[in-house]
Amino acid sequence: MTELKVNLDFACHACHQHFGVTVRCAGSTLSLTAPVLASVAVPCPCCGQINKLLFGPDGTVHSVTPHPPARIPEPSRN
């Protein structure tokens, strides 16, 4: 199994504060020659909003978007 540590530098989608994180990626997909993108949810240390990052194995951040909130089902009124 291939393992890779990737440093990601980006700005929060909400407060635009710049910061960085290091993520550890593992799996057989990393050894493919085709381009591969991964996704990770990262909370902002400044405002607490969760950022969804789409990034490549070279550390290039392709997008930073709000992470969708968890959907909690409402109880039936029946």
Order of alpha helices (4+ residues) and beta strands (2+ residues): beta-beta-beta-beta-beta
